[in-house]
Amino acid sequence: MTPSTESIQTELPEVVRRYLAAHAERDVDTALAAFGPDAVIVDDRRTYRGATGVLDFLQRAGADFMYTTTLTGWEREGERGWIVRNRLEGDFPGGVADLAYRFTLDADLIAVLEIGAV
């Protein structure tokens, strides 16, 4: 079952919604503004640290492929964490990927984002 727009708006933190929407639209500036200055992203066995690293990730992530993203679910993880599940479909090897985006928030900004297979 795909989450409803209403449940997305009422349950997921605003900064997570803003990042997901900006990343889907490849709006690097808006996505970057969702992260704290010392944020860390871990994706595909690579770690990106601080504003420069996050910017590098945002500029590179998925740039070689065309794909769509469908939010398939989420759950709260402790006081500061959220796990958001997405299905990506596109022209990348394999054509379909189910990914978990594990967010750790700090003061209404993303402190850590870990992306991995579901």
N, C-alpha and C positions, 0 to 999 in steps of 0.2 A: 504494500500500500504506500503510495506516495504521500508524504506529509502535506497537509493543507496549508495554504498561504496564511490563514489565520493562526494556525498553531505555530508556524515559523515565526510570525511576528510577535506572538505572546510568550514563547518559550525560549527561543535562542537569544542570547545577549546581542544587543545592537551592534557591537564591534565585530562579532562573528558574522552576523548577517551582512554588514557593510563590506567586510573583507571578501566573503564568498561571492557577493554580487560584483564587486570590483574585479576580482580575479577572473570570473567568468567572462566579463566584458574586456578583459586585458587592460584595465584602467590602472596602470602602475602607480600613479600618484595617490589615488584614493586608497588602494590596497596598502601602500607603504604607510600612510597616515594611521592605519589601524594597529601598527606595531610600536612597542616601546623602543627607546633608544638602544637598549642592550639586548634586544630580542634575538632568539635563536630559532632557525628553521632546520629541520632534519628531513631530507627527502632523498630517496634513491642512494642511500649510504653516503650522502654528502651533508656536511654541516655548514650552514651559513650563519655568521655572527655579526651582530650590530647592524646599524643602518646601511652600511655599504654592502654587507653580505646579503641582507634582506632584499635590497634593491637588485643585486645581481641575480638572486633567485627569481624575483618577480619578472625581470626582463627575459630570463631564459626559460622558465617553466612552460613547457608546452609550445614554445615558439616554433618548433619544427613541424608541428602537426595541427590539423584542424580537428576539433572534437567538440562534443556537447557534454554538459555536466548535468546530471539529475540527482538532486538530493533525495536519498532513500531513507534516511532516519538519523536520529541523534539520541544521545543520552548524557546526562550529567555525570561528572566524575569528580567527586569531592566538592570542596567549597569553591575552587577556582578553575575547575576543568570541565571541558565538554569534548565529547567524541562525536564527530559529524561524519556520516557515511555518504559517499557519493559514488555514482556510477558514471564513468567516462566512456563515451563511444566515439570512435573516430578513425582516422587513417594511420594511426600508430601501430606498431607490431602487435598482433593479437586482436586489435580492434575494439576490445572491451576490457575495462579494468574497474574493479570494485575497490575503492580506497577508503581508508579511515583517516580523517584529519583530527588529530588530538591537539586541542587548544588548551593552554594554560594562560589564564588572564592575570593581570596585575594592574590595579588602578584603572580599570576600564580600557586597557590596551592589551594586545596580545604579547605575552612574554616569551612563550614557546609554542611552536607549531611543529608537530611531528606527523609526517605523512607516510603511510604504509599500506600494504595490502590488507584487505579485510580477512 
